[in-house]
Amino acid sequence: MLHPLFLATNAWGLILLGVILVVILIYLGARIKIVPQATEYVIERLGKYYSTWRSGIHFLVPFVDRIRKTYNPKGHITDSVNLKEQVLDFAPQAVITKDNVTMQIDTVVFLQITDSKQYIYGAENPGMLIDTLTATTLRNIIGELELDQTLTSRDLINERMRLILDEATDPWGIKINRVELKNIIPPKEIREAMEKQMIAERERRKSILIAEGSKASNILVAQGEKEATILRAEAKKEAAVREAEGRSEAILIVQTATAKGLELIKAAKADHAVLTLEAYKAMEVVANGQATKIIIPSELQGVVGLASGLLESLKDPGKEPEKK
């Protein structure tokens, strides 16, 4: 039969062994790493670079392997490397233009880590280095431009900065995708002068538009008057033509009627007395006009005398008319 003290000692030994096994299992479980997508770990073995873990499950050899910690682009310490595109928004920087105008410019840099090993071993705190490099590059570029060029050449400045930063950060395993000038803030005096210039430019454009509108209106009025004058002239011309045509047709009708009358008289074989009477009728028509003097042809004088004699004979039947 075992002694109670021996049994108690064995129980505590088993408990201690169980605790040790649990600790070992927890430790070994902590050495198992699952790497997410678009993330990498840099592994050092005995203080020296060993490998780069990509997405999947991995195991760290106890007391030999360790994950190398580093700074992310925003300056925070981390044990993983993010391969997704990231953005760095830097504080405004004071820059001086070629014409000695001081202004504030803040930039935004879009970058992506392409090589985890170069990123960790190539530079200490790459984010801070990019910030400093961006500020110095921006000062150099703006120093070559005047104020107006700076305000109107954003695309040129962005592209030049991207090329310079991309070349400088390539040994660090970083790719600079884009660089954007977020804000350009000139001094207050320059902004006020620019606002006044903008107001003057708008007033100038307004005056030009008003003048062009007035010019166009006058041209339209003149064109309208011209067309109206032409139409009135054409209307008068058309009326005159129509009136002349009417007179011509009337004369033609009268002449045609006269010709037909003469043809009828000729066809009736009228004698000289009938023709003389017709002439006398025509004279009656003439006498009804406004003329104060009438010249009677000699052929009609005999007819007048004959008519007078007939009247006298009618008054005194026994008296013969005088012969002239």
C-alpha positions in Angstrom: 0.0 0.0 0.0 1.4 3.4 -1.1 2.1 6.1 1.4 -0.3 9.1 1.3 2.5 11.5 0.9 3.8 9.7 -2.2 0.3 9.8 -3.7 0.1 13.5 -3.0 3.5 14.2 -4.6 2.5 12.2 -7.7 -0.7 14.1 -8.1 1.1 17.4 -8.0 3.6 16.1 -10.4 0.9 15.1 -12.9 -0.8 18.5 -12.5 2.6 20.3 -13.1 3.2 18.1 -16.1 -0.2 18.9 -17.5 0.4 22.6 -17.0 3.7 22.3 -18.8 2.1 20.5 -21.7 -0.6 23.1 -22.0 2.0 25.9 -22.0 4.0 24.1 -24.7 0.9 23.6 -26.8 -0.1 27.3 -26.4 3.4 28.3 -27.3 3.6 26.1 -30.3 0.1 27.2 -31.4 1.3 30.8 -31.2 4.2 29.9 -33.5 1.7 29.0 -36.2 1.0 32.1 -38.4 -1.8 32.5 -41.0 -0.8 35.2 -43.5 -3.7 37.1 -45.1 -4.0 38.0 -48.8 -2.0 41.1 -49.9 0.2 40.8 -46.8 3.7 39.5 -46.3 6.0 38.7 -43.4 9.7 38.9 -43.4 11.3 36.1 -41.4 14.8 36.2 -39.8 16.6 33.1 -38.6 19.2 33.7 -35.9 19.1 37.4 -36.8 19.6 37.0 -40.5 17.1 37.3 -43.3 15.6 33.9 -44.0 12.5 34.1 -46.2 9.4 36.1 -47.0 6.0 34.6 -46.1 3.1 35.2 -48.5 -0.5 34.3 -48.0 -1.1 30.9 -46.4 -0.2 29.0 -43.2 3.3 29.0 -41.8 5.2 27.8 -38.7 7.9 29.7 -36.8 10.7 27.4 -35.5 10.9 28.1 -31.7 13.9 30.0 -30.4 15.3 30.3 -34.0 12.9 32.2 -36.3 11.3 35.5 -35.6 9.2 38.0 -37.6 11.0 41.2 -38.4 9.1 44.3 -37.3 9.2 47.5 -39.3 7.5 50.8 -39.8 4.5 51.1 -42.1 4.4 54.1 -44.5 2.4 56.1 -42.0 5.1 55.6 -39.3 3.5 52.9 -37.1 5.4 49.8 -36.0 4.0 46.6 -37.5 5.1 43.0 -38.0 3.5 42.7 -41.5 4.0 44.4 -44.8 0.8 45.7 -46.6 1.0 45.2 -50.3 -2.1 47.2 -51.2 -1.9 50.8 -52.5 -1.7 53.3 -49.8 -2.0 57.1 -49.6 0.2 59.6 -47.6 -1.3 63.0 -47.0 1.5 65.4 -46.0 1.1 68.7 -44.1 1.3 72.0 -46.1 4.9 73.0 -47.0 6.1 76.6 -47.3 7.6 77.1 -50.8 9.0 80.1 -52.6 8.4 80.7 -56.3 10.8 82.1 -58.8 9.3 85.6 -58.4 9.7 85.4 -54.6 6.2 84.6 -53.6 5.8 82.4 -50.6 2.9 80.0 -50.5 1.7 76.9 -48.8 1.3 73.6 -50.8 0.2 70.3 -49.4 0.7 67.1 -51.4 -0.8 63.6 -51.5 1.3 60.6 -52.5 -0.1 57.3 -53.7 2.3 54.4 -53.2 2.5 50.6 -53.2 5.1 48.3 -51.6 6.5 45.9 -54.3 9.3 44.2 -52.4 9.0 43.5 -48.7 12.7 42.6 -48.2 13.9 45.9 -49.8 11.2 47.8 -47.9 12.4 46.5 -44.5 16.2 46.5 -45.1 16.4 49.4 -47.6 15.4 52.3 -45.3 14.5 53.1 -41.8 11.0 54.5 -41.5 10.4 55.0 -45.3 7.3 57.1 -44.7 9.2 59.8 -43.0 11.9 59.7 -45.7 9.2 60.1 -48.4 7.8 63.0 -46.5 11.1 64.8 -46.4 11.9 63.9 -50.0 8.5 65.2 -51.1 9.1 68.5 -49.4 12.5 69.1 -50.9 11.5 68.0 -54.4 8.5 70.3 -54.2 10.6 73.3 -53.2 13.1 72.6 -56.0 10.4 72.4 -58.7 8.4 75.4 -57.4 11.6 77.5 -57.2 11.9 77.2 -61.0 8.4 78.4 -61.7 6.7 81.8 -61.3 3.4 82.3 -59.5 1.2 82.1 -62.6 3.0 79.0 -63.8 2.6 77.3 -60.5 -1.2 77.9 -60.4 -1.7 76.7 -64.0 0.9 73.8 -64.2 -0.4 71.3 -61.7 -0.2 68.4 -64.0 3.4 69.2 -65.0 4.4 69.5 -61.3 2.6 66.3 -60.4 4.3 64.3 -63.1 7.8 65.7 -62.3 7.4 64.9 -58.6 6.2 61.4 -59.4 9.2 60.6 -61.6 11.7 61.9 -59.0 10.1 60.2 -56.0 9.6 56.9 -57.9 13.3 56.9 -58.9 14.4 57.7 -55.3 12.2 55.1 -53.6 12.8 52.2 -56.1 15.7 50.9 -53.9 13.3 50.8 -51.0 10.9 48.4 -52.8 8.3 51.2 -53.2 6.4 52.2 -56.3 5.1 55.8 -56.5 1.9 55.6 -58.5 0.7 59.2 -58.3 1.5 62.5 -56.7 -1.1 65.2 -56.5 -1.0 68.8 -55.3 -3.9 68.9 -53.0 -4.0 72.6 -52.2 -2.1 75.7 -53.3 -2.5 78.6 -50.9 -1.0 81.9 -52.0 -0.6 84.8 -49.5 -3.6 86.9 -48.6 -2.5 89.9 -50.6 -2.0 87.7 -53.7 -5.4 86.1 -53.2 -7.1 89.6 -52.9 -5.3 90.8 -56.1 -6.3 87.6 -57.9 -9.9 88.1 -56.9 -9.9 91.7 -58.1 -8.3 90.6 -61.4 -11.0 87.9 -61.7 -13.8 90.5 -61.1 -12.2 92.8 -63.7 -12.0 90.0 -66.2 -15.6 89.1 -65.6 -16.7 92.7 -66.1 -14.6 92.8 -69.3 -16.3 89.7 -70.6 -19.7 91.1 -69.6 -19.0 94.3 -71.5 -17.9 92.3 -74.5 -21.0 90.2 -74.4 -23.2 93.3 -74.1 -21.4 95.0 -77.1 -21.6 91.8 -79.2 -25.3 91.5 -78.4 -26.0 95.2 -79.3 -24.0 94.7 -82.5 -25.9 91.6 -83.4 -29.2 93.4 -82.6 -28.3 96.4 -84.8 -27.3 94.1 -87.6 -30.6 92.2 -87.4 -32.6 95.5 -87.4 -30.6 96.8 -90.4 -31.1 93.5 -92.2 -34.8 93.7 -91.4 -35.1 97.3 -92.7 -33.2 96.3 -95.9 -35.4 93.4 -96.6 -38.5 95.5 -95.9 -37.3 98.2 -98.3 -36.6 95.6 -100.9 -40.0 94.0 -100.4 -41.7 97.5 -100.7 -39.8 98.3 -103.8 -40.7 94.9 -105.3 -44.3 95.5 -104.4 -44.3 98.9 -106.1 -42.6 97.4 -109.1 -45.1 94.6 -109.2 -48.0 97.1 -108.9 -46.6 99.3 -111.6 -46.2 96.3 -113.9 -49.7 95.1 -113.2 -51.1 98.6 -113.8 -49.2 99.0 -117.1 -50.3 95.5 -118.1 -53.9 96.6 -117.3 -53.6 99.8 -119.3 -52.1 97.9 -122.2 -54.9 95.4 -122.1 -57.5 98.2 -121.9 -55.9 100.0 -124.9 -55.7 96.7 -126.8 -59.4 96.0 -126.1 -60.4 99.6 -127.2 -58.3 99.3 -130.3 -59.7 95.9 -131.0 -63.3 97.2 -130.6 -62.5 100.2 -132.8 -61.1 98.0 -135.5 -64.1 95.8 -135.3 -66.4 98.8 -135.6 -64.6 100.1 -138.6 -64.8 96.6 -140.2 -68.6 96.6 -139.5 -69.0 100.1 -141.0 -66.9 99.1 -144.0 -68.9 95.9 -144.3 -72.2 97.9 -144.2 -70.8 100.2 -147.1 -71.7 103.4 -145.3 -71.7 106.6 -147.5 -69.9 109.9 -146.8 -72.9 111.4 -144.9 -72.9 108.6 -142.4 -69.2 109.0 -141.8 -69.7 112.7 -141.4 -72.4 112.2 -138.8 -70.1 109.8 -136.9 -67.5 112.5 -136.9 -70.1 115.0 -135.6 -70.9 112.6 -132.7 -67.2 112.5 -131.9 -67.1 116.2 -131.8 -70.0 116.2 -129.3 -68.0 114.0 -127.1 -65.0 116.4 -127.4 -67.2 119.4 -126.7 -68.3 117.9 -123.4 -64.7 118.2 -122.1 -62.9 121.1 -120.3 -61.4 122.7 -123.4 -62.3 126.4 -123.9 -61.6 126.4 -127.6 -62.6 123.8 -130.2 -61.2 123.7 -133.7 -63.8 122.2 -136.1 -62.5 120.6 -139.2 -63.6 122.1 -142.6 -65.4 118.9 -143.5 -67.8 119.4 -140.6 -68.6 123.0 -141.3 -70.9 122.0 -144.1 -72.8 119.6 -141.9 -73.3 122.4 -139.4 -74.7 124.7 -142.1 -77.0 122.0 -143.4 -78.3 121.4 -139.9 -79.0 125.2 -139.4 -80.9 125.4 -142.7 -83.0 122.4 -141.8 -83.9 124.1 -138.5 -85.0 127.3 -140.3 -87.1 125.4 -142.7 -88.9 123.7 -139.9 -89.6 127.1 -138.3 -90.9 128.7 -141.6 -92.1 126.0 -144.0 -92.7 128.5 -146.9 -89.1 129.7 -146.9 -86.4 127.9 -148.6 -83.1 127.5 -146.9 -80.3 129.8 -148.1 -77.7 128.3 -150.2 -74.2 129.1 -149.3 
